[in-house]
Amino acid sequence: MGIGWCIGLLAVGGILTFAVDWDLAGVNVHLVGLILMAAGIIGIAAYVSIFKRRRVQPPKPGAPVVEEHHRMHYED
């Protein structure tokens, strides 16, 4: 499930829970909305967890360090 589906589940669940005033025989619309919202939140958490793990890359090797030896000439 992609991030778009999860956000869609959250949106549909929120609409069913907070904006709909339907009475269906044998179906609690508000409970269905809460279940869809919970599924959306769980899906987003799983997607972010997997995406975060996938994006972690080992650091690239840096440029080699060049140390210059400065010779100091001391006048006696």
Predicted model as a PDB file, atoms N, CA, C, CB and O in Angstrom, pLDDT in the B-factor column:
MODEL        1                                                                  
ATOM      1  N   MET A   1       0.845  -1.168   0.000  1.00 61.00           N  
ATOM      2  CA  MET A   1       0.000   0.000   0.000  1.00 61.00           C  
ATOM      3  C   MET A   1       0.893   1.234   0.000  1.00 61.00           C  
ATOM      4  CB  MET A   1      -0.963  -0.004   1.216  1.00 61.00           C  
ATOM      5  O   MET A   1       1.809   1.343   0.815  1.00 61.00           O  
ATOM      6  N   GLY A   2       0.634   2.135  -0.886  1.00 81.00           N  
ATOM      7  CA  GLY A   2       1.433   3.344  -0.971  1.00 81.00           C  
ATOM      8  C   GLY A   2       0.924   4.415  -0.020  1.00 81.00           C  
ATOM      9  O   GLY A   2      -0.112   4.268   0.629  1.00 81.00           O  
ATOM     10  N   ILE A   3       1.681   5.486   0.039  1.00 85.00           N  
ATOM     11  CA  ILE A   3       1.330   6.585   0.931  1.00 85.00           C  
ATOM     12  C   ILE A   3       0.019   7.240   0.493  1.00 85.00           C  
ATOM     13  CB  ILE A   3       2.461   7.627   0.969  1.00 85.00           C  
ATOM     14  O   ILE A   3      -0.734   7.736   1.331  1.00 85.00           O  
ATOM     15  N   GLY A   4      -0.255   7.244  -0.798  1.00 89.00           N  
ATOM     16  CA  GLY A   4      -1.510   7.831  -1.291  1.00 89.00           C  
ATOM     17  C   GLY A   4      -2.733   7.064  -0.821  1.00 89.00           C  
ATOM     18  O   GLY A   4      -3.741   7.658  -0.438  1.00 89.00           O  
ATOM     19  N   TRP A   5      -2.637   5.729  -0.853  1.00 90.00           N  
ATOM     20  CA  TRP A   5      -3.756   4.911  -0.365  1.00 90.00           C  
ATOM     21  C   TRP A   5      -3.983   5.142   1.121  1.00 90.00           C  
ATOM     22  CB  TRP A   5      -3.496   3.418  -0.632  1.00 90.00           C  
ATOM     23  O   TRP A   5      -5.125   5.209   1.575  1.00 90.00           O  
ATOM     24  N   CYS A   6      -2.909   5.262   1.872  1.00 91.00           N  
ATOM     25  CA  CYS A   6      -3.039   5.465   3.322  1.00 91.00           C  
ATOM     26  C   CYS A   6      -3.685   6.814   3.632  1.00 91.00           C  
ATOM     27  CB  CYS A   6      -1.660   5.374   4.003  1.00 91.00           C  
ATOM     28  O   CYS A   6      -4.533   6.916   4.518  1.00 91.00           O  
ATOM     29  N   ILE A   7      -3.282   7.837   2.904  1.00 91.00           N  
ATOM     30  CA  ILE A   7      -3.903   9.154   3.110  1.00 91.00           C  
ATOM     31  C   ILE A   7      -5.358   9.115   2.669  1.00 91.00           C  
ATOM     32  CB  ILE A   7      -3.134  10.259   2.333  1.00 91.00           C  
ATOM     33  O   ILE A   7      -6.212   9.755   3.283  1.00 91.00           O  
ATOM     34  N   GLY A   8      -5.643   8.374   1.619  1.00 93.00           N  
ATOM     35  CA  GLY A   8      -7.030   8.211   1.176  1.00 93.00           C  
ATOM     36  C   GLY A   8      -7.884   7.505   2.217  1.00 93.00           C  
ATOM     37  O   GLY A   8      -9.028   7.892   2.456  1.00 93.00           O  
ATOM     38  N   LEU A   9      -7.324   6.462   2.842  1.00 91.00           N  
ATOM     39  CA  LEU A   9      -8.053   5.780   3.917  1.00 91.00           C  
ATOM     40  C   LEU A   9      -8.335   6.729   5.074  1.00 91.00           C  
ATOM     41  CB  LEU A   9      -7.262   4.565   4.416  1.00 91.00           C  
ATOM     42  O   LEU A   9      -9.428   6.726   5.640  1.00 91.00           O  
ATOM     43  N   LEU A  10      -7.340   7.539   5.420  1.00 93.00           N  
ATOM     44  CA  LEU A  10      -7.553   8.520   6.491  1.00 93.00           C  
ATOM     45  C   LEU A  10      -8.656   9.506   6.121  1.00 93.00           C  
ATOM     46  CB  LEU A  10      -6.251   9.279   6.791  1.00 93.00           C  
ATOM     47  O   LEU A  10      -9.500   9.839   6.953  1.00 93.00           O  
ATOM     48  N   ALA A  11      -8.649   9.967   4.885  1.00 94.00           N  
ATOM     49  CA  ALA A  11      -9.647  10.944   4.458  1.00 94.00           C  
ATOM     50  C   ALA A  11     -11.049  10.342   4.443  1.00 94.00           C  
ATOM     51  CB  ALA A  11      -9.299  11.484   3.074  1.00 94.00           C  
ATOM     52  O   ALA A  11     -11.992  10.946   4.954  1.00 94.00           O  
ATOM     53  N   VAL A  12     -11.186   9.162   3.864  1.00 93.00           N  
ATOM     54  CA  VAL A  12     -12.505   8.520   3.805  1.00 93.00           C  
ATOM     55  C   VAL A  12     -12.984   8.174   5.211  1.00 93.00           C  
ATOM     56  CB  VAL A  12     -12.458   7.245   2.926  1.00 93.00           C  
ATOM     57  O   VAL A  12     -14.159   8.350   5.532  1.00 93.00           O  
ATOM     58  N   GLY A  13     -12.074   7.684   6.044  1.00 94.00           N  
ATOM     59  CA  GLY A  13     -12.445   7.368   7.423  1.00 94.00           C  
ATOM     60  C   GLY A  13     -12.872   8.594   8.196  1.00 94.00           C  
ATOM     61  O   GLY A  13     -13.836   8.550   8.961  1.00 94.00           O  
ATOM     62  N   GLY A  14     -12.153   9.694   7.999  1.00 94.00           N  
ATOM     63  CA  GLY A  14     -12.539  10.939   8.665  1.00 94.00           C  
ATOM     64  C   GLY A  14     -13.889  11.446   8.199  1.00 94.00           C  
ATOM     65  O   GLY A  14     -14.683  11.942   8.999  1.00 94.00           O  
ATOM     66  N   ILE A  15     -14.150  11.324   6.914  1.00 93.00           N  
ATOM     67  CA  ILE A  15     -15.455  11.752   6.393  1.00 93.00           C  
ATOM     68  C   ILE A  15     -16.570  10.886   6.965  1.00 93.00           C  
ATOM     69  CB  ILE A  15     -15.472  11.689   4.851  1.00 93.00           C  
ATOM     70  O   ILE A  15     -17.605  11.397   7.395  1.00 93.00           O  
ATOM     71  N   LEU A  16     -16.352   9.563   6.969  1.00 91.00           N  
ATOM     72  CA  LEU A  16     -17.394   8.678   7.514  1.00 91.00           C  
ATOM     73  C   LEU A  16     -17.604   8.897   9.010  1.00 91.00           C  
ATOM     74  CB  LEU A  16     -17.030   7.216   7.257  1.00 91.00           C  
ATOM     75  O   LEU A  16     -18.728   8.785   9.500  1.00 91.00           O  
ATOM     76  N   THR A  17     -16.544   9.205   9.729  1.00 90.00           N  
ATOM     77  CA  THR A  17     -16.661   9.368  11.175  1.00 90.00           C  
ATOM     78  C   THR A  17     -17.267  10.706  11.558  1.00 90.00           C  
ATOM     79  CB  THR A  17     -15.310   9.221  11.823  1.00 90.00           C  
ATOM     80  O   THR A  17     -18.156  10.768  12.407  1.00 90.00           O  
ATOM     81  N   PHE A  18     -16.793  11.773  10.939  1.00 91.00           N  
ATOM     82  CA  PHE A  18     -17.156  13.105  11.422  1.00 91.00           C  
ATOM     83  C   PHE A  18     -18.169  13.855  10.567  1.00 91.00           C  
ATOM     84  CB  PHE A  18     -15.941  13.921  11.531  1.00 91.00           C  
ATOM     85  O   PHE A  18     -18.813  14.779  11.065  1.00 91.00           O  
ATOM     86  N   ALA A  19     -18.330  13.493   9.307  1.00 91.00           N  
ATOM     87  CA  ALA A  19     -19.158  14.319   8.429  1.00 91.00           C  
ATOM     88  C   ALA A  19     -20.425  13.635   7.933  1.00 91.00           C  
ATOM     89  CB  ALA A  19     -18.353  14.749   7.256  1.00 91.00           C  
ATOM     90  O   ALA A  19     -21.287  14.294   7.352  1.00 91.00           O  
ATOM     91  N   VAL A  20     -20.558  12.342   8.146  1.00 88.00           N  
ATOM     92  CA  VAL A  20     -21.701  11.620   7.606  1.00 88.00           C  
ATOM     93  C   VAL A  20     -22.698  11.343   8.727  1.00 88.00           C  
ATOM     94  CB  VAL A  20     -21.253  10.299   6.928  1.00 88.00           C  
ATOM     95  O   VAL A  20     -22.325  10.980   9.843  1.00 88.00           O  
ATOM     96  N   ASP A  21     -23.969  11.525   8.397  1.00 86.00           N  
ATOM     97  CA  ASP A  21     -25.019  11.287   9.390  1.00 86.00           C  
ATOM     98  C   ASP A  21     -25.997  10.244   8.859  1.00 86.00           C  
ATOM     99  CB  ASP A  21     -25.764  12.606   9.737  1.00 86.00           C  
ATOM    100  O   ASP A  21     -27.212  10.419   8.948  1.00 86.00           O  
ATOM    101  N   TRP A  22     -25.458   9.161   8.308  1.00 84.00           N  
ATOM    102  CA  TRP A  22     -26.287   8.107   7.749  1.00 84.00           C  
ATOM    103  C   TRP A  22     -26.618   7.076   8.806  1.00 84.00           C  
ATOM    104  CB  TRP A  22     -25.594   7.448   6.564  1.00 84.00           C  
ATOM    105  O   TRP A  22     -25.853   6.852   9.744  1.00 84.00           O  
ATOM    106  N   ASP A  23     -27.771   6.453   8.638  1.00 84.00           N  
ATOM    107  CA  ASP A  23     -28.152   5.322   9.472  1.00 84.00           C  
ATOM    108  C   ASP A  23     -28.402   4.126   8.557  1.00 84.00           C  
ATOM    109  CB  ASP A  23     -29.417   5.651  10.341  1.00 84.00           C  
ATOM    110  O   ASP A  23     -29.411   4.070   7.855  1.00 84.00           O  
ATOM    111  N   LEU A  24     -27.484   3.185   8.575  1.00 84.00           N  
ATOM    112  CA  LEU A  24     -27.646   1.977   7.780  1.00 84.00           C  
ATOM    113  C   LEU A  24     -27.981   0.821   8.717  1.00 84.00           C  
ATOM    114  CB  LEU A  24     -26.363   1.672   6.949  1.00 84.00           C  
ATOM    115  O   LEU A  24     -27.421   0.712   9.808  1.00 84.00           O  
ATOM    116  N   ALA A  25     -28.889  -0.030   8.286  1.00 88.00           N  
ATOM    117  CA  ALA A  25     -29.297  -1.157   9.122  1.00 88.00           C  
ATOM    118  C   ALA A  25     -28.136  -2.153   9.238  1.00 88.00           C  
ATOM    119  CB  ALA A  25     -30.564  -1.853   8.534  1.00 88.00           C  
ATOM    120  O   ALA A  25     -27.657  -2.681   8.234  1.00 88.00           O  
ATOM    121  N   GLY A  26     -27.698  -2.396  10.455  1.00 89.00           N  
ATOM    122  CA  GLY A  26     -26.663  -3.392  10.709  1.00 89.00           C  
ATOM    123  C   GLY A  26     -25.249  -2.900  10.501  1.00 89.00           C  
ATOM    124  O   GLY A  26     -24.308  -3.677  10.662  1.00 89.00           O  
ATOM    125  N   VAL A  27     -25.060  -1.634  10.149  1.00 90.00           N  
ATOM    126  CA  VAL A  27     -23.711  -1.100   9.920  1.00 90.00           C  
ATOM    127  C   VAL A  27     -23.562   0.187  10.720  1.00 90.00           C  
ATOM    128  CB  VAL A  27     -23.447  -0.845   8.392  1.00 90.00           C  
ATOM    129  O   VAL A  27     -24.357   1.117  10.583  1.00 90.00           O  
ATOM    130  N   ASN A  28     -22.545   0.224  11.543  1.00 91.00           N  
ATOM    131  CA  ASN A  28     -22.226   1.442  12.269  1.00 91.00           C  
ATOM    132  C   ASN A  28     -21.209   2.215  11.427  1.00 91.00           C  
ATOM    133  CB  ASN A  28     -21.672   1.129  13.714  1.00 91.00           C  
ATOM    134  O   ASN A  28     -20.028   1.866  11.395  1.00 91.00           O  
ATOM    135  N   VAL A  29     -21.670   3.257  10.753  1.00 92.00           N  
ATOM    136  CA  VAL A  29     -20.840   4.004   9.816  1.00 92.00           C  
ATOM    137  C   VAL A  29     -19.686   4.682  10.535  1.00 92.00           C  
ATOM    138  CB  VAL A  29     -21.675   5.040   9.071  1.00 92.00           C  
ATOM    139  O   VAL A  29     -18.585   4.775   9.993  1.00 92.00           O  
ATOM    140  N   HIS A  30     -19.927   5.150  11.740  1.00 92.00           N  
ATOM    141  CA  HIS A  30     -18.870   5.820  12.495  1.00 92.00           C  
ATOM    142  C   HIS A  30     -17.755   4.841  12.873  1.00 92.00           C  
ATOM    143  CB  HIS A  30     -19.450   6.471  13.758  1.00 92.00           C  
ATOM    144  O   HIS A  30     -16.577   5.196  12.843  1.00 92.00           O  
ATOM    145  N   LEU A  31     -18.126   3.626  13.222  1.00 93.00           N  
ATOM    146  CA  LEU A  31     -17.127   2.613  13.545  1.00 93.00           C  
ATOM    147  C   LEU A  31     -16.327   2.216  12.303  1.00 93.00           C  
ATOM    148  CB  LEU A  31     -17.800   1.379  14.158  1.00 93.00           C  
ATOM    149  O   LEU A  31     -15.116   2.010  12.390  1.00 93.00           O  
ATOM    150  N   VAL A  32     -16.980   2.109  11.169  1.00 93.00           N  
ATOM    151  CA  VAL A  32     -16.273   1.816   9.921  1.00 93.00           C  
ATOM    152  C   VAL A  32     -15.282   2.933   9.608  1.00 93.00           C  
ATOM    153  CB  VAL A  32     -17.274   1.637   8.752  1.00 93.00           C  
ATOM    154  O   VAL A  32     -14.166   2.665   9.162  1.00 93.00           O  
ATOM    155  N   GLY A  33     -15.677   4.170   9.836  1.00 94.00           N  
ATOM    156  CA  GLY A  33     -14.771   5.300   9.623  1.00 94.00           C  
ATOM    157  C   GLY A  33     -13.563   5.245  10.548  1.00 94.00           C  
ATOM    158  O   GLY A  33     -12.438   5.503  10.121  1.00 94.00           O  
ATOM    159  N   LEU A  34     -13.794   4.909  11.811  1.00 95.00           N  
ATOM    160  CA  LEU A  34     -12.671   4.789  12.746  1.00 95.00           C  
ATOM    161  C   LEU A  34     -11.721   3.657  12.347  1.00 95.00           C  
ATOM    162  CB  LEU A  34     -13.191   4.554  14.166  1.00 95.00           C  
ATOM    163  O   LEU A  34     -10.503   3.787  12.465  1.00 95.00           O  
ATOM    164  N   ILE A  35     -12.285   2.564  11.880  1.00 95.00           N  
ATOM    165  CA  ILE A  35     -11.443   1.434  11.444  1.00 95.00           C  
ATOM    166  C   ILE A  35     -10.615   1.837  10.225  1.00 95.00           C  
ATOM    167  CB  ILE A  35     -12.318   0.187  11.113  1.00 95.00           C  
ATOM    168  O   ILE A  35      -9.434   1.498  10.143  1.00 95.00           O  
ATOM    169  N   LEU A  36     -11.215   2.550   9.284  1.00 94.00           N  
ATOM    170  CA  LEU A  36     -10.467   3.008   8.114  1.00 94.00           C  
ATOM    171  C   LEU A  36      -9.370   3.995   8.507  1.00 94.00           C  
ATOM    172  CB  LEU A  36     -11.413   3.654   7.098  1.00 94.00           C  
ATOM    173  O   LEU A  36      -8.268   3.949   7.961  1.00 94.00           O  
ATOM    174  N   MET A  37      -9.666   4.882   9.449  1.00 95.00           N  
ATOM    175  CA  MET A  37      -8.647   5.825   9.911  1.00 95.00           C  
ATOM    176  C   MET A  37      -7.504   5.098  10.602  1.00 95.00           C  
ATOM    177  CB  MET A  37      -9.261   6.858  10.859  1.00 95.00           C  
ATOM    178  O   MET A  37      -6.341   5.452  10.408  1.00 95.00           O  
ATOM    179  N   ALA A  38      -7.815   4.092  11.402  1.00 96.00           N  
ATOM    180  CA  ALA A  38      -6.767   3.315  12.079  1.00 96.00           C  
ATOM    181  C   ALA A  38      -5.909   2.572  11.050  1.00 96.00           C  
ATOM    182  CB  ALA A  38      -7.394   2.308  13.085  1.00 96.00           C  
ATOM    183  O   ALA A  38      -4.687   2.514  11.187  1.00 96.00           O  
ATOM    184  N   ALA A  39      -6.544   2.006  10.026  1.00 95.00           N  
ATOM    185  CA  ALA A  39      -5.794   1.314   8.982  1.00 95.00           C  
ATOM    186  C   ALA A  39      -4.895   2.288   8.223  1.00 95.00           C  
ATOM    187  CB  ALA A  39      -6.753   0.610   8.012  1.00 95.00           C  
ATOM    188  O   ALA A  39      -3.774   1.935   7.854  1.00 95.00           O  
ATOM    189  N   GLY A  40      -5.367   3.490   7.990  1.00 95.00           N  
ATOM    190  CA  GLY A  40      -4.548   4.505   7.321  1.00 95.00           C  
ATOM    191  C   GLY A  40      -3.346   4.912   8.149  1.00 95.00           C  
ATOM    192  O   GLY A  40      -2.244   5.065   7.622  1.00 95.00           O  
ATOM    193  N   ILE A  41      -3.555   5.089   9.450  1.00 94.00           N  
ATOM    194  CA  ILE A  41      -2.442   5.467  10.336  1.00 94.00           C  
ATOM    195  C   ILE A  41      -1.415   4.344  10.406  1.00 94.00           C  
ATOM    196  CB  ILE A  41      -2.960   5.803  11.755  1.00 94.00           C  
ATOM    197  O   ILE A  41      -0.213   4.598  10.336  1.00 94.00           O  
ATOM    198  N   ILE A  42      -1.877   3.110  10.543  1.00 94.00           N  
ATOM    199  CA  ILE A  42      -0.948   1.969  10.591  1.00 94.00           C  
ATOM    200  C   ILE A  42      -0.201   1.848   9.266  1.00 94.00           C  
ATOM    201  CB  ILE A  42      -1.709   0.648  10.904  1.00 94.00           C  
ATOM    202  O   ILE A  42       0.999   1.575   9.257  1.00 94.00           O  
ATOM    203  N   GLY A  43      -0.892   2.048   8.156  1.00 93.00           N  
ATOM    204  CA  GLY A  43      -0.245   1.980   6.848  1.00 93.00           C  
ATOM    205  C   GLY A  43       0.804   3.062   6.674  1.00 93.00           C  
ATOM    206  O   GLY A  43       1.884   2.793   6.148  1.00 93.00           O  
ATOM    207  N   ILE A  44       0.505   4.288   7.107  1.00 92.00           N  
ATOM    208  CA  ILE A  44       1.483   5.370   7.010  1.00 92.00           C  
ATOM    209  C   ILE A  44       2.694   5.074   7.878  1.00 92.00           C  
ATOM    210  CB  ILE A  44       0.853   6.708   7.417  1.00 92.00           C  
ATOM    211  O   ILE A  44       3.829   5.298   7.455  1.00 92.00           O  
ATOM    212  N   ALA A  45       2.466   4.571   9.098  1.00 92.00           N  
ATOM    213  CA  ALA A  45       3.588   4.244   9.982  1.00 92.00           C  
ATOM    214  C   ALA A  45       4.471   3.158   9.370  1.00 92.00           C  
ATOM    215  CB  ALA A  45       3.072   3.792  11.357  1.00 92.00           C  
ATOM    216  O   ALA A  45       5.697   3.250   9.423  1.00 92.00           O  
ATOM    217  N   ALA A  46       3.858   2.140   8.796  1.00 90.00           N  
ATOM    218  CA  ALA A  46       4.641   1.068   8.171  1.00 90.00           C  
ATOM    219  C   ALA A  46       5.383   1.585   6.953  1.00 90.00           C  
ATOM    220  CB  ALA A  46       3.736  -0.107   7.774  1.00 90.00           C  
ATOM    221  O   ALA A  46       6.549   1.246   6.755  1.00 90.00           O  
ATOM    222  N   TYR A  47       4.735   2.395   6.138  1.00 88.00           N  
ATOM    223  CA  TYR A  47       5.372   2.920   4.936  1.00 88.00           C  
ATOM    224  C   TYR A  47       6.554   3.811   5.295  1.00 88.00           C  
ATOM    225  CB  TYR A  47       4.361   3.698   4.091  1.00 88.00           C  
ATOM    226  O   TYR A  47       7.621   3.707   4.689  1.00 88.00           O  
ATOM    227  N   VAL A  48       6.367   4.685   6.275  1.00 86.00           N  
ATOM    228  CA  VAL A  48       7.455   5.579   6.673  1.00 86.00           C  
ATOM    229  C   VAL A  48       8.611   4.780   7.258  1.00 86.00           C  
ATOM    230  CB  VAL A  48       6.957   6.620   7.692  1.00 86.00           C  
ATOM    231  O   VAL A  48       9.774   5.098   7.011  1.00 86.00           O  
ATOM    232  N   SER A  49       8.301   3.751   8.027  1.00 85.00           N  
ATOM    233  CA  SER A  49       9.355   2.919   8.605  1.00 85.00           C  
ATOM    234  C   SER A  49      10.169   2.229   7.519  1.00 85.00           C  
ATOM    235  CB  SER A  49       8.755   1.879   9.550  1.00 85.00           C  
ATOM    236  O   SER A  49      11.399   2.218   7.577  1.00 85.00           O  
ATOM    237  N   ILE A  50       9.498   1.658   6.539  1.00 83.00           N  
ATOM    238  CA  ILE A  50      10.195   0.968   5.455  1.00 83.00           C  
ATOM    239  C   ILE A  50      10.928   1.973   4.575  1.00 83.00           C  
ATOM    240  CB  ILE A  50       9.206   0.139   4.611  1.00 83.00           C  
ATOM    241  O   ILE A  50      12.058   1.720   4.159  1.00 83.00           O  
ATOM    242  N   PHE A  51      10.301   3.106   4.289  1.00 76.00           N  
ATOM    243  CA  PHE A  51      10.918   4.110   3.437  1.00 76.00           C  
ATOM    244  C   PHE A  51      12.154   4.690   4.100  1.00 76.00           C  
ATOM    245  CB  PHE A  51       9.924   5.221   3.108  1.00 76.00           C  
ATOM    246  O   PHE A  51      13.161   4.940   3.439  1.00 76.00           O  
ATOM    247  N   LYS A  52      12.078   4.904   5.408  1.00 71.00           N  
ATOM    248  CA  LYS A  52      13.220   5.446   6.141  1.00 71.00           C  
ATOM    249  C   LYS A  52      14.385   4.460   6.099  1.00 71.00           C  
ATOM    250  CB  LYS A  52      12.831   5.762   7.605  1.00 71.00           C  
ATOM    251  O   LYS A  52      15.533   4.861   5.910  1.00 71.00           O  
ATOM    252  N   ARG A  53      14.095   3.189   6.271  1.00 68.00           N  
ATOM    253  CA  ARG A  53      15.139   2.174   6.232  1.00 68.00           C  
ATOM    254  C   ARG A  53      15.748   2.075   4.835  1.00 68.00           C  
ATOM    255  CB  ARG A  53      14.578   0.814   6.664  1.00 68.00           C  
ATOM    256  O   ARG A  53      16.950   1.849   4.695  1.00 68.00           O  
ATOM    257  N   ARG A  54      14.938   2.240   3.822  1.00 64.00           N  
ATOM    258  CA  ARG A  54      15.409   2.129   2.447  1.00 64.00           C  
ATOM    259  C   ARG A  54      16.284   3.308   2.056  1.00 64.00           C  
ATOM    260  CB  ARG A  54      14.233   2.022   1.495  1.00 64.00           C  
ATOM    261  O   ARG A  54      17.191   3.163   1.236  1.00 64.00           O  
ATOM    262  N   ARG A  55      16.022   4.476   2.635  1.00 62.00           N  
ATOM    263  CA  ARG A  55      16.765   5.669   2.263  1.00 62.00           C  
ATOM    264  C   ARG A  55      18.112   5.782   2.950  1.00 62.00           C  
ATOM    265  CB  ARG A  55      15.956   6.875   2.570  1.00 62.00           C  
ATOM    266  O   ARG A  55      18.956   6.564   2.512  1.00 62.00           O  
ATOM    267  N   VAL A  56      18.341   5.024   4.012  1.00 61.00           N  
ATOM    268  CA  VAL A  56      19.613   5.110   4.712  1.00 61.00           C  
ATOM    269  C   VAL A  56      20.688   4.499   3.828  1.00 61.00           C  
ATOM    270  CB  VAL A  56      19.549   4.393   6.095  1.00 61.00           C  
ATOM    271  O   VAL A  56      20.630   3.320   3.478  1.00 61.00           O  
ATOM    272  N   GLN A  57      21.655   5.306   3.477  1.00 66.00           N  
ATOM    273  CA  GLN A  57      22.726   4.851   2.618  1.00 66.00           C  
ATOM    274  C   GLN A  57      24.046   5.003   3.358  1.00 66.00           C  
ATOM    275  CB  GLN A  57      22.741   5.633   1.284  1.00 66.00           C  
ATOM    276  O   GLN A  57      24.207   5.916   4.169  1.00 66.00           O  
ATOM    277  N   PRO A  58      24.969   4.128   3.085  1.00 68.00           N  
ATOM    278  CA  PRO A  58      26.270   4.291   3.723  1.00 68.00           C  
ATOM    279  C   PRO A  58      26.922   5.583   3.247  1.00 68.00           C  
ATOM    280  CB  PRO A  58      27.181   3.083   3.424  1.00 68.00           C  
ATOM    281  O   PRO A  58      26.717   6.006   2.109  1.00 68.00           O  
ATOM    282  N   PRO A  59      27.687   6.192   4.098  1.00 67.00           N  
ATOM    283  CA  PRO A  59      28.303   7.460   3.682  1.00 67.00           C  
ATOM    284  C   PRO A  59      29.285   7.244   2.533  1.00 67.00           C  
ATOM    285  CB  PRO A  59      29.023   8.121   4.870  1.00 67.00           C  
ATOM    286  O   PRO A  59      29.990   6.237   2.465  1.00 67.00           O  
ATOM    287  N   LYS A  60      29.305   8.203   1.655  1.00 72.00           N  
ATOM    288  CA  LYS A  60      30.212   8.132   0.524  1.00 72.00           C  
ATOM    289  C   LYS A  60      31.627   8.416   1.016  1.00 72.00           C  
ATOM    290  CB  LYS A  60      29.795   9.130  -0.593  1.00 72.00           C  
ATOM    291  O   LYS A  60      31.835   9.211   1.932  1.00 72.00           O  
ATOM    292  N   PRO A  61      32.577   7.764   0.401  1.00 74.00           N  
ATOM    293  CA  PRO A  61      33.942   8.059   0.835  1.00 74.00           C  
ATOM    294  C   PRO A  61      34.299   9.495   0.484  1.00 74.00           C  
ATOM    295  CB  PRO A  61      34.948   7.081   0.190  1.00 74.00           C  
ATOM    296  O   PRO A  61      34.036   9.968  -0.621  1.00 74.00           O  
ATOM    297  N   GLY A  62      34.890  10.160   1.427  1.00 75.00           N  
ATOM    298  CA  GLY A  62      35.247  11.556   1.221  1.00 75.00           C  
ATOM    299  C   GLY A  62      36.505  11.678   0.380  1.00 75.00           C  
ATOM    300  O   GLY A  62      37.152  10.686   0.043  1.00 75.00           O  
ATOM    301  N   ALA A  63      36.825  12.881   0.059  1.00 70.00           N  
ATOM    302  CA  ALA A  63      38.042  13.136  -0.704  1.00 70.00           C  
ATOM    303  C   ALA A  63      39.241  12.797   0.175  1.00 70.00           C  
ATOM    304  CB  ALA A  63      38.105  14.622  -1.194  1.00 70.00           C  
ATOM    305  O   ALA A  63      39.185  12.974   1.392  1.00 70.00           O  
ATOM    306  N   PRO A  64      40.305  12.319  -0.420  1.00 71.00           N  
ATOM    307  CA  PRO A  64      41.472  11.986   0.387  1.00 71.00           C  
ATOM    308  C   PRO A  64      42.043  13.232   1.054  1.00 71.00           C  
ATOM    309  CB  PRO A  64      42.541  11.308  -0.474  1.00 71.00           C  
ATOM    310  O   PRO A  64      42.069  14.319   0.477  1.00 71.00           O  
ATOM    311  N   VAL A  65      42.483  13.041   2.243  1.00 69.00           N  
ATOM    312  CA  VAL A  65      43.041  14.153   3.005  1.00 69.00           C  
ATOM    313  C   VAL A  65      44.484  14.354   2.567  1.00 69.00           C  
ATOM    314  CB  VAL A  65      42.951  13.892   4.544  1.00 69.00           C  
ATOM    315  O   VAL A  65      45.296  13.430   2.611  1.00 69.00           O  
ATOM    316  N   VAL A  66      44.784  15.550   2.153  1.00 69.00           N  
ATOM    317  CA  VAL A  66      46.140  15.874   1.728  1.00 69.00           C  
ATOM    318  C   VAL A  66      46.755  16.744   2.810  1.00 69.00           C  
ATOM    319  CB  VAL A  66      46.157  16.596   0.331  1.00 69.00           C  
ATOM    320  O   VAL A  66      46.278  17.843   3.094  1.00 69.00           O  
ATOM    321  N   GLU A  67      47.807  16.240   3.400  1.00 71.00           N  
ATOM    322  CA  GLU A  67      48.493  17.016   4.431  1.00 71.00           C  
ATOM    323  C   GLU A  67      49.745  17.610   3.820  1.00 71.00           C  
ATOM    324  CB  GLU A  67      48.838  16.138   5.677  1.00 71.00           C  
ATOM    325  O   GLU A  67      50.599  16.899   3.289  1.00 71.00           O  
ATOM    326  N   GLU A  68      49.835  18.882   3.902  1.00 70.00           N  
ATOM    327  CA  GLU A  68      51.011  19.552   3.382  1.00 70.00           C  
ATOM    328  C   GLU A  68      51.967  19.792   4.534  1.00 70.00           C  
ATOM    329  CB  GLU A  68      50.639  20.883   2.673  1.00 70.00           C  
ATOM    330  O   GLU A  68      51.583  20.282   5.596  1.00 70.00           O  
ATOM    331  N   HIS A  69      53.201  19.441   4.304  1.00 68.00           N  
ATOM    332  CA  HIS A  69      54.216  19.660   5.325  1.00 68.00           C  
ATOM    333  C   HIS A  69      54.859  21.017   5.048  1.00 68.00           C  
ATOM    334  CB  HIS A  69      55.288  18.504   5.334  1.00 68.00           C  
ATOM    335  O   HIS A  69      55.503  21.234   4.021  1.00 68.00           O  
ATOM    336  N   HIS A  70      54.668  21.868   5.953  1.00 65.00           N  
ATOM    337  CA  HIS A  70      55.240  23.202   5.819  1.00 65.00           C  
ATOM    338  C   HIS A  70      56.637  23.183   6.426  1.00 65.00           C  
ATOM    339  CB  HIS A  70      54.340  24.281   6.509  1.00 65.00           C  
ATOM    340  O   HIS A  70      56.829  22.790   7.577  1.00 65.00           O  
ATOM    341  N   ARG A  71      57.565  23.598   5.661  1.00 64.00           N  
ATOM    342  CA  ARG A  71      58.936  23.707   6.163  1.00 64.00           C  
ATOM    343  C   ARG A  71      59.141  25.147   6.618  1.00 64.00           C  
ATOM    344  CB  ARG A  71      59.995  23.294   5.066  1.00 64.00           C  
ATOM    345  O   ARG A  71      58.918  26.110   5.885  1.00 64.00           O  
ATOM    346  N   MET A  72      59.554  25.230   7.799  1.00 64.00           N  
ATOM    347  CA  MET A  72      59.811  26.556   8.349  1.00 64.00           C  
ATOM    348  C   MET A  72      61.305  26.802   8.328  1.00 64.00           C  
ATOM    349  CB  MET A  72      59.244  26.695   9.791  1.00 64.00           C  
ATOM    350  O   MET A  72      62.079  25.989   8.834  1.00 64.00           O  
ATOM    351  N   HIS A  73      61.698  27.876   7.767  1.00 63.00           N  
ATOM    352  CA  HIS A  73      63.108  28.223   7.713  1.00 63.00           C  
ATOM    353  C   HIS A  73      63.389  29.200   8.853  1.00 63.00           C  
ATOM    354  CB  HIS A  73      63.496  28.838   6.319  1.00 63.00           C  
ATOM    355  O   HIS A  73      62.837  30.298   8.917  1.00 63.00           O  
ATOM    356  N   TYR A  74      64.231  28.774   9.707  1.00 63.00           N  
ATOM    357  CA  TYR A  74      64.579  29.613  10.833  1.00 63.00           C  
ATOM    358  C   TYR A  74      65.916  30.285  10.537  1.00 63.00           C  
ATOM    359  CB  TYR A  74      64.640  28.789  12.151  1.00 63.00           C  
ATOM    360  O   TYR A  74      66.876  29.639  10.118  1.00 63.00           O  
ATOM    361  N   GLU A  75      65.953  31.516  10.750  1.00 65.00           N  
ATOM    362  CA  GLU A  75      67.180  32.281  10.575  1.00 65.00           C  
ATOM    363  C   GLU A  75      67.931  32.262  11.901  1.00 65.00           C  
ATOM    364  CB  GLU A  75      66.881  33.750  10.106  1.00 65.00           C  
ATOM    365  O   GLU A  75      67.380  32.667  12.924  1.00 65.00           O  
ATOM    366  N   ASP A  76      69.163  31.806  11.900  1.00 55.00           N  
ATOM    367  CA  ASP A  76      69.965  31.796  13.140  1.00 55.00           C  
ATOM    368  C   ASP A  76      70.640  33.105  13.347  1.00 55.00           C  
ATOM    369  CB  ASP A  76      71.003  30.691  13.118  1.00 55.00           C  
ATOM    370  O   ASP A  76      71.355  33.282  14.333  1.00 55.00           O  
TER     371      ASP A  76                                                      
ENDMDL                                                                          
END                                                                             
